[in-house]
């Protein structure tokens, strides 16, 4: 697996790459967003670890540019710990968020978790074919989503959440249940993470996200697909 590490702090990049190579991954290095996009265009990258505050092109702009063409997992790095910064990064298309300073073992655990979700269905039951709910079509074989015949681009985590819900149409899942089905149990996820991903999914699959047709909130309990 090829992992791209992007940070303007070269010592941080070097240290992360040491841990990644120790786990058997091939690590690529970039020190700003422009350099990162060049590496992405020339190499088969499977996951990116991306700092937010960088010169030339910051992490959020780099992420938005990436999401125009690629659906690989992205873990954001930032010295900022406020919830608003995390929500902004997740809304922009990130799959996970790690605050500096971080525990290298935790970062590696998150990398492994994201790669597992990207390449397999993990604890979600496997099958082939399509799940169709009115105009919403989820193809579990090629991991694609269409709404009214139009392709919808989801991040790997967004896809996993949506697939879990459509496979269990009508069942209400709490945030904890979504964690246990979609996230690796060894990784702690922030309280707002599921809500952010659900909102992002709604923005992509609903005509009017404020009056959703498919993905609904059961207040105080959880989420379901109708």
Secondary structure, DSSP 8 states (H G I E B T S, - for coil): -EEEEE-S-HHHHHHHHHHHHHTT-EEEEESSHHHHHHHHHHS---EEEEESS-SSS-HHHHHHHHTTT---EEEEEES---HHHHHHHHHTT-SEEEESS--HHHHHHHHHHHHHHHHS-TTS----SEEEETTEEEETTTTEEEETTEEE---HHHHHHHHHHHHTTT--B-HHHHHHHHS-TTS---TTHHHHHHHHHHHHH-SSGGG-SSEEEETTTEEEE-
